[in-house]
Amino acid sequence: MKKINHFKIPWNLIIPIIVIGILSYIFRAWLHDLIIYFYTNPLVIQFILIWLILHIFFLRKQKKRITILTIEGREENMPQINFFSYSILFFLFVVSGSISGILPQLHISNELNPNIIEFLPETSEEVRLMPIEVAQRFSRDSLQLSQFRLGSENIALVNGSLSWSFPLVPDGGILTYILKNKGIVYVDATTQERTSKIVFEDFQIGEGMQIFDNLYWGVYNNHYLINLDNPYYTLTPDGKIITVLSVIEYEFHQSFGLVYTVPRFGGVILIDNEGNIDRLTPKESLENPLLENNRLFPENLARYYIETLKFEKGIINRYFIHEDQIEIRDVSYRNRQPFLMDTKDGLKWFISAEPASASRGIFKIFLIDARTGEIESKELDIDETLTGPIKSRDFVRRSNPLVDWTAFTIVEPLPFVKEGILFWKVVVIPNDAAGIAFQAFVNSKTNDVVSLKTNEEIIGFVLDKNVPPINLTENVIQNKTNENIVLEIKMKINEIENLINKL
């Protein structure tokens, strides 16, 4: 008698799996953040597999079944959820995520060997003067397109000069699906004057567009297992717009059977006005004439590498002892380190690190070459105290007591090196960012402040010429009358007298 085969192909499972697989591949760009998380944290997958083995062969046997009464009145046995097993899964997920973050930092901190330098490179004569707040205001005020707005800002060399650039992206809603990016607005960052210029050019792919012409859709469909730095824009010699994205790729390593990934500089992706995507290796990007002298090394990777030095003396020191441990502190979310410096040695990512304590003086200074990623370090003697970017603002306020600090704000403390001395150059702007009131250079050694207003005065200071002090009462507080100033002074005197009486 012929044996009957009762096996049936479970099409009800296979077909949905195939459909989900096809859709996942087509829309893989949308799944990139999820996939790259597990790709860059393989230890999480290891621990999940460990839990799965424990669950199948040990923990699942502890499950009990409970009897429930259905709507039809029948009794059915249902498996009880094994909370103990899933608690272990949650615990392993958290632990593996934490270890995955520590292992790459330990790896990099052990291999980093910054070149110790005695003197900081001198800032170039084209000092970065335009803060992002004012550049954005100038760009927005010059925009006369009802269907477009400014996209995310970034700074790089445009036509050989440091400039802020903003893409012109569709202004939300249905427009992001039917319109192309219109071009870019760029503002020369080396002058205080309003120099916003618009280059009109339809983008075939770009940020802010949906769906298939989106920048990240195009990139991740061609180069998937990478991360990208924020895009910036530059111009070709014939005036065409080029979108530039620095690439972060990953190397796999293992320690005691624990697998982890280490981020590396993976070159640059160039996108032209036709939407052609070209990925260059680090060597090719250095040799590409379109990127000559421009920044290549990812900003986020530069900061990450210096952050790993917290583990330079081991895990115990990192979390408990804190000997010689650095801390990178930011002035604000828009003024995050690293700072991009245009020096006589080329573009540098500048990071000032403070001690991991309540101190606010500079502990170490790091310079990361913005093209090659080569790291240099200047370590300060314990008796060599330098003021950091956060505290530099206090000395500017103290040296300008007549400024109404409720109407003006200090932005963008940036490093400036002159004759081996580190200054913090801060910009004072009105709260509406409608222009620049004045610029102040704070000597990080002496805390002396030089306040300058015009481009000529600043250039004179940079070139070491005689610079007359500016009349802040006349130039900055011109909206106040003399009577108001006298009234404010009298009020302050009364407040001081009241404080003395209380004492």
C-alpha positions as CSV (number, residue, x, y, z in Angstrom):
1,M,0.0,0.0,0.0
2,K,1.3,3.4,-1.0
3,K,2.0,5.6,2.0
4,I,0.1,8.9,1.9
5,N,2.1,12.0,2.6
6,H,0.0,14.4,4.6
7,F,2.6,17.2,4.6
8,K,1.2,20.5,3.3
9,I,3.2,23.5,2.3
10,P,2.2,26.3,4.8
11,W,1.5,28.9,2.2
12,N,-0.3,31.0,4.7
13,L,3.1,31.6,6.4
14,I,5.4,31.6,3.4
15,I,3.5,34.1,1.2
16,P,3.4,36.8,3.9
17,I,7.1,36.3,4.7
18,I,7.9,36.7,1.0
19,V,5.8,39.8,0.7
20,I,7.3,41.3,3.9
21,G,10.8,40.5,2.6
22,I,10.1,42.2,-0.8
23,L,8.6,45.3,0.8
24,S,11.4,45.5,3.3
25,Y,14.0,45.5,0.5
26,I,12.1,48.1,-1.6
27,F,11.7,50.4,1.4
28,R,15.0,49.5,3.0
29,A,16.0,53.2,3.3
30,W,13.2,53.7,5.8
31,L,14.5,50.8,7.8
32,H,18.1,52.0,7.8
33,D,18.2,53.4,11.4
34,L,16.9,50.1,12.8
35,I,19.2,47.9,10.7
36,I,22.2,50.0,11.3
37,Y,21.6,49.8,15.0
38,F,21.9,46.0,15.1
39,Y,24.7,46.1,12.5
40,T,26.8,48.5,14.6
41,N,25.8,46.7,17.9
42,P,26.3,43.0,17.0
43,L,26.7,42.2,20.7
44,V,22.9,42.8,21.1
45,I,22.3,40.1,18.6
46,Q,24.7,37.8,20.4
47,F,22.9,38.3,23.7
48,I,19.4,37.8,22.1
49,L,20.6,34.5,20.6
50,I,21.8,33.5,24.1
51,W,18.4,34.3,25.5
52,L,16.7,32.4,22.7
53,I,18.7,29.2,23.5
54,L,18.0,29.6,27.2
55,H,14.3,30.2,26.6
56,I,13.8,27.2,24.3
57,F,15.7,24.6,26.2
58,F,15.3,25.8,29.8
59,L,13.0,28.7,30.6
60,R,10.1,27.7,28.4
61,K,9.7,24.4,30.3
62,Q,8.7,26.4,33.3
63,K,5.6,27.8,31.6
64,K,2.3,26.8,33.0
65,R,-1.0,26.6,31.2
66,I,-4.2,28.3,32.5
67,T,-7.8,27.4,31.7
68,I,-10.0,30.2,30.4
69,L,-13.7,30.3,29.5
70,T,-14.4,31.4,25.9
71,I,-17.4,33.4,24.8
72,E,-19.1,30.3,23.5
73,G,-18.8,28.7,26.9
74,R,-15.9,26.3,26.1
75,E,-12.9,25.8,28.3
76,E,-9.5,26.2,26.7
77,N,-6.0,25.8,27.9
78,M,-3.8,28.8,27.2
79,P,0.0,29.1,27.9
80,Q,0.9,31.5,30.6
81,I,3.4,34.3,29.7
82,N,6.7,33.5,31.3
83,F,7.5,36.9,32.8
84,F,10.8,35.6,34.2
85,S,12.1,34.7,30.8
86,Y,11.2,38.0,29.2
87,S,12.6,39.9,32.1
88,I,15.9,38.2,31.4
89,L,15.6,39.2,27.7
90,F,15.0,42.8,28.7
91,F,18.0,42.7,31.1
92,L,20.3,41.2,28.5
93,F,19.2,43.8,25.9
94,V,20.0,46.7,28.2
95,V,23.4,45.2,29.3
96,S,24.4,44.3,25.7
97,G,23.5,47.8,24.5
98,S,25.7,49.4,27.3
99,I,28.7,47.1,26.6
100,S,28.3,47.7,22.9
101,G,28.8,51.4,23.6
102,I,31.8,50.9,25.8
103,L,33.9,48.3,23.8
104,P,34.5,50.5,20.7
105,Q,35.5,53.5,22.9
106,L,38.0,51.3,24.8
107,H,39.3,50.1,21.5
108,I,39.8,53.6,20.0
109,S,41.2,55.1,23.2
110,N,43.9,52.4,23.3
111,E,44.9,53.1,19.7
112,L,44.7,56.8,19.5
113,N,48.1,58.5,19.9
114,P,47.6,62.2,19.3
115,N,50.7,64.2,18.3
116,I,51.7,66.4,21.2
117,I,52.2,70.0,20.0
118,E,53.7,72.9,21.9
119,F,52.0,75.7,19.9
120,L,48.5,76.0,18.5
121,P,48.3,76.8,14.7
122,E,47.7,80.5,14.0
123,T,44.2,81.4,12.7
124,S,44.1,82.5,9.1
125,E,43.6,86.1,8.3
126,E,40.0,85.3,7.1
127,V,38.5,85.0,10.5
128,R,35.0,83.5,10.8
129,L,32.9,86.5,11.8
130,M,29.3,85.6,10.9
131,P,27.4,83.6,13.5
132,I,24.8,81.1,12.3
133,E,21.9,83.1,13.9
134,V,22.6,86.2,11.9
135,A,23.4,84.2,8.7
136,Q,20.1,82.5,9.0
137,R,18.2,85.7,9.6
138,F,19.9,87.4,6.6
139,S,19.1,84.4,4.4
140,R,15.5,84.2,5.4
141,D,15.0,87.9,4.9
142,S,16.4,87.7,1.4
143,L,14.1,84.8,0.5
144,Q,11.2,85.7,-1.8
145,L,9.8,82.3,-2.6
146,S,6.4,81.4,-1.2
147,Q,6.8,77.7,-1.7
148,F,10.3,77.2,-0.2
149,R,12.1,77.6,3.1
150,L,15.6,77.3,4.4
151,G,16.8,73.7,5.2
152,S,19.4,72.7,7.7
153,E,22.6,74.9,7.8
154,N,26.2,73.8,7.6
155,I,29.5,75.5,7.1
156,A,32.2,74.7,4.6
157,L,34.4,76.4,1.9
158,V,32.3,77.9,-0.9
159,N,34.3,79.6,-3.7
160,G,37.4,79.3,-1.4
161,S,35.8,81.1,1.6
162,L,34.1,79.8,4.7
163,S,30.4,80.2,4.2
164,W,27.1,79.2,5.8
165,S,24.9,77.4,3.3
166,F,21.2,76.5,3.4
167,P,19.3,74.4,0.8
168,L,16.0,75.8,-0.5
169,V,13.6,73.0,0.4
170,P,9.8,72.7,-0.2
171,D,7.8,74.3,2.6
172,G,6.2,71.2,4.1
173,G,3.0,69.2,3.4
174,I,2.2,68.2,-0.2
175,L,4.9,70.5,-1.6
176,T,7.6,68.0,-0.4
177,Y,6.1,65.4,-2.7
178,I,5.7,67.5,-5.8
179,L,8.5,70.1,-5.8
180,K,12.3,69.8,-6.1
181,N,14.8,71.7,-4.0
182,K,15.3,75.0,-5.6
183,G,19.0,75.6,-4.9
184,I,21.0,77.0,-2.0
185,V,21.5,80.3,-0.2
186,Y,25.0,80.9,1.1
187,V,26.4,83.6,3.3
188,D,30.1,84.5,3.5
189,A,31.1,83.7,7.1
190,T,34.3,85.8,7.0
191,T,32.6,89.2,7.0
192,Q,29.9,90.9,9.1
193,E,28.3,92.4,6.1
194,R,25.1,91.0,4.6
195,T,26.3,88.9,1.7
196,S,23.6,86.3,1.2
197,K,23.6,84.9,-2.4
198,I,21.2,82.5,-4.0
199,V,22.1,79.8,-6.5
200,F,19.0,78.5,-8.3
201,E,19.2,74.9,-9.4
202,D,16.6,72.1,-9.3
203,F,17.9,69.2,-7.2
204,Q,17.1,65.7,-8.6
205,I,17.6,64.3,-5.1
206,G,18.0,66.3,-1.9
207,E,17.0,66.7,1.8
208,G,13.5,67.8,2.4
209,M,12.1,66.1,-0.7
210,Q,9.8,63.0,-0.6
211,I,9.8,60.0,-1.4
212,F,12.0,58.6,-4.1
213,D,13.9,61.8,-4.7
214,N,14.8,62.1,-1.0
215,L,18.6,62.5,-0.3
216,Y,18.8,59.6,2.1
217,W,16.5,57.4,0.0
218,G,19.0,57.8,-2.9
219,V,22.1,57.2,-0.8
220,Y,21.0,54.3,1.3
221,N,19.6,52.4,-1.7
222,N,23.2,52.5,-3.1
223,H,25.3,52.5,0.1
224,Y,23.5,50.9,3.0
225,L,25.6,49.8,5.9
226,I,27.1,53.2,6.7
227,N,26.2,56.4,8.6
228,L,26.4,59.9,7.2
229,D,27.5,63.2,8.6
230,N,25.2,66.2,8.0
231,P,25.4,67.3,4.3
232,Y,27.0,70.5,3.2
233,Y,27.0,72.3,-0.1
234,T,29.7,73.7,-2.3
235,L,30.0,75.0,-5.9
236,T,31.9,73.7,-8.9
237,P,34.1,76.1,-10.8
238,D,31.2,76.6,-13.3
239,G,28.8,77.4,-10.5
240,K,27.0,74.0,-10.2
241,I,25.9,72.8,-6.7
242,I,27.5,69.8,-5.2
243,T,26.1,68.0,-2.1
244,V,28.8,66.6,0.1
245,L,28.3,63.9,2.7
246,S,31.1,62.5,4.8
247,V,30.8,58.8,5.4
248,I,31.3,56.8,8.6
249,E,31.8,53.0,8.0
250,Y,32.5,50.2,10.6
251,E,35.1,47.6,11.3
252,F,34.3,44.4,13.2
253,H,36.4,43.4,16.2
254,Q,36.1,40.9,19.0
255,S,37.3,40.7,22.6
256,F,36.9,37.6,24.7
257,G,34.3,36.4,22.2
258,L,32.3,39.7,22.3
259,V,31.9,41.2,18.9
260,Y,31.7,44.9,18.4
261,T,32.2,47.5,15.7
262,V,34.6,50.5,15.5
263,P,33.6,53.6,13.4
264,R,36.1,54.8,10.8
265,F,36.2,57.5,8.2
266,G,34.8,56.0,5.0
267,G,35.4,58.7,2.5
268,V,32.9,61.1,0.9
269,I,29.8,60.9,-1.2
270,L,29.3,63.5,-3.9
271,I,25.9,64.2,-5.5
272,D,25.6,66.5,-8.5
273,N,22.6,68.4,-9.9
274,E,21.6,65.4,-12.0
275,G,21.3,63.2,-8.9
276,N,24.4,61.1,-9.7
277,I,25.8,59.6,-6.5
278,D,29.6,59.0,-6.4
279,R,31.3,57.6,-3.4
280,L,35.0,58.3,-3.0
281,T,37.5,56.6,-0.7
282,P,39.4,58.8,1.8
283,K,42.4,58.9,-0.6
284,E,40.2,59.7,-3.6
285,S,38.4,62.5,-1.7
286,L,41.8,64.1,-0.8
287,E,42.8,64.1,-4.5
288,N,39.4,65.3,-5.8
289,P,39.8,68.9,-7.2
290,L,36.1,69.7,-6.2
291,L,37.0,69.2,-2.6
292,E,40.4,70.9,-2.6
293,N,41.1,72.4,0.9
294,N,37.6,71.6,2.0
295,R,36.5,69.6,5.0
296,L,36.2,65.9,4.6
297,F,36.6,64.2,8.0
298,P,33.1,63.8,9.7
299,E,32.4,66.3,12.4
300,N,30.5,63.8,14.5
301,L,33.4,61.3,14.2
302,A,35.9,63.9,15.3
303,R,34.0,64.5,18.5
304,Y,33.4,60.8,19.1
305,Y,37.1,60.0,18.9
306,I,38.0,62.6,21.5
307,E,35.1,61.5,23.7
308,T,36.6,58.0,23.8
309,L,39.6,59.4,25.6
310,K,37.5,59.3,28.8
311,F,38.4,55.6,28.8
312,E,42.1,56.3,28.3
313,K,42.9,55.0,31.8
314,G,40.3,52.2,31.9
315,I,36.7,51.6,32.8
316,I,37.2,52.0,36.6
317,N,38.9,55.3,36.2
318,R,36.2,56.4,33.7
319,Y,33.3,55.8,36.1
320,F,34.8,56.1,39.6
321,I,38.3,57.6,39.9
322,H,38.2,60.3,37.1
323,E,42.0,60.8,37.1
324,D,43.0,63.1,34.1
325,Q,39.6,62.6,32.7
326,I,38.3,65.1,30.1
327,E,34.8,66.5,29.6
328,I,33.6,68.2,26.5
329,R,31.1,70.9,27.4
330,D,29.0,72.9,24.9
331,V,27.8,76.5,25.2
332,S,24.5,75.6,23.6
333,Y,22.9,73.2,21.2
334,R,23.7,75.5,18.3
335,N,27.3,76.0,19.4
336,R,28.5,72.4,19.9
337,Q,32.0,71.4,19.7
338,P,34.0,70.7,17.6
339,F,34.5,74.2,16.2
340,L,35.7,74.5,12.6
341,M,38.8,76.6,12.5
342,D,40.4,78.0,9.3
343,T,44.1,78.0,10.3
344,K,47.3,78.7,8.4
345,D,47.7,74.9,8.4
346,G,44.3,74.3,6.8
347,L,40.9,73.5,8.3
348,K,40.9,72.0,11.8
349,W,38.2,70.6,14.1
350,F,39.0,72.3,17.4
351,I,37.9,70.8,20.8
352,S,38.7,72.3,24.2
353,A,38.3,69.8,27.0
354,E,37.7,70.7,30.6
355,P,38.3,68.5,33.7
356,A,35.6,66.1,34.6
357,S,34.5,68.2,37.6
358,A,32.9,71.5,38.4
359,S,36.0,73.3,36.9
360,R,35.5,75.4,33.8
361,G,39.1,76.0,32.8
362,I,40.7,74.3,29.7
363,F,42.4,71.1,30.5
364,K,43.5,69.8,27.1
365,I,43.1,71.1,23.5
366,F,42.6,68.8,20.6
367,L,42.9,69.6,16.9
368,I,41.6,67.1,14.3
369,D,42.6,67.7,10.7
370,A,39.3,68.3,8.9
371,R,40.7,66.5,5.8
372,T,42.8,63.6,7.1
373,G,41.5,63.1,10.6
374,E,45.0,63.4,12.1
375,I,44.8,64.3,15.8
376,E,47.0,66.7,17.6
377,S,46.9,67.6,21.3
378,K,48.1,70.4,23.5
379,E,48.3,69.5,27.2
380,L,48.4,72.3,29.6
381,D,50.5,72.4,32.7
382,I,48.6,72.4,36.0
383,D,49.7,76.0,36.7
384,E,48.7,77.1,33.1
385,T,45.1,78.0,33.4
386,L,43.1,79.0,30.4
387,T,39.5,80.3,30.4
388,G,37.1,78.1,28.4
389,P,34.4,79.1,26.0
390,I,31.5,79.0,28.5
391,K,33.2,81.4,31.0
392,S,34.5,83.7,28.3
393,R,31.0,85.1,28.0
394,D,31.1,86.3,31.6
395,F,34.2,88.5,31.0
396,V,32.5,90.1,27.9
397,R,29.5,91.1,30.0
398,R,31.8,92.4,32.8
399,S,33.8,94.5,30.4
400,N,30.7,96.0,28.8
401,P,28.5,97.0,31.8
402,L,26.5,99.6,29.8
403,V,25.1,97.0,27.3
404,D,21.5,96.1,28.0
405,W,21.9,92.4,28.2
406,T,18.2,91.8,28.2
407,A,18.1,93.1,24.6
408,F,21.4,91.6,23.4
409,T,22.8,88.1,23.6
410,I,26.3,86.5,23.3
411,V,26.6,83.7,20.7
412,E,29.2,81.5,19.1
413,P,32.4,81.6,21.3
414,L,35.0,80.4,18.8
415,P,38.7,79.8,19.2
416,F,41.1,82.3,17.7
417,V,44.9,81.9,17.9
418,K,47.2,84.9,17.6
419,E,50.9,84.8,18.3
420,G,50.5,81.5,20.2
421,I,47.8,83.0,22.4
422,L,44.3,81.4,22.5
423,F,41.5,83.9,22.3
424,W,37.8,83.3,22.5
425,K,36.0,85.4,19.8
426,V,32.4,85.9,20.8
427,V,29.7,87.8,18.9
428,V,27.1,90.1,20.5
429,I,23.9,90.3,18.6
430,P,20.4,91.7,19.3
431,N,17.9,89.1,20.4
432,D,16.1,89.2,17.0
433,A,19.5,88.4,15.3
434,A,19.0,91.3,12.8
435,G,22.7,92.1,12.7
436,I,25.9,92.1,14.7
437,A,26.4,94.7,17.5
438,F,30.1,94.0,18.1
439,Q,32.7,91.3,18.4
440,A,34.9,90.6,21.5
441,F,38.2,88.8,21.7
442,V,38.8,87.3,25.2
443,N,42.4,86.5,26.1
444,S,42.1,83.0,27.6
445,K,45.3,83.7,29.8
446,T,44.5,87.1,31.2
447,N,40.8,87.4,30.5
448,D,41.4,90.8,29.0
449,V,38.6,91.7,26.5
450,V,39.1,93.7,23.2
451,S,35.7,94.8,21.8
452,L,35.6,95.6,18.1
453,K,32.8,96.7,15.8
454,T,33.8,97.1,12.1
455,N,35.5,94.7,9.7
456,E,38.4,97.1,9.5
457,E,38.9,97.1,13.3
458,I,38.8,93.3,13.4
459,I,41.2,92.9,10.5
460,G,43.5,95.4,12.3
461,F,43.5,93.3,15.4
462,V,44.1,90.2,13.5
463,L,47.1,91.8,11.6
464,D,48.4,93.3,14.9
465,K,47.7,96.9,14.0
466,N,46.7,99.6,16.4
467,V,43.0,99.2,17.2
468,P,41.1,102.1,18.9
469,P,38.5,101.0,21.4
470,I,34.9,101.3,20.1
471,N,32.3,103.6,21.7
472,L,29.8,101.0,22.8
473,T,27.5,103.6,24.2
474,E,27.2,105.2,20.8
475,N,27.3,102.2,18.5
476,V,25.6,99.4,20.4
477,I,23.1,101.1,22.7
478,Q,22.0,103.7,20.2
479,N,18.3,102.8,20.9
480,K,18.7,104.1,24.4
481,T,18.6,107.8,25.4
482,N,21.0,109.4,27.8
483,E,18.2,109.9,30.3
484,N,17.4,106.2,30.3
485,I,21.0,105.3,30.9
486,V,21.3,107.7,33.8
487,L,18.1,106.3,35.2
488,E,19.4,102.7,35.0
489,I,22.7,103.7,36.7
490,K,20.7,105.4,39.6
491,M,18.6,102.2,40.0
492,K,21.8,100.1,40.2
493,I,23.3,102.4,42.8
494,N,20.1,102.1,44.8
495,E,20.3,98.3,44.6
496,I,23.9,98.4,45.8
497,E,23.0,100.7,48.7
498,N,20.2,98.3,49.7
499,L,22.5,95.4,49.7
500,I,25.1,97.3,51.8
501,N,22.4,98.2,54.4
502,K,21.3,94.5,54.6
503,L,24.9,93.5,55.3
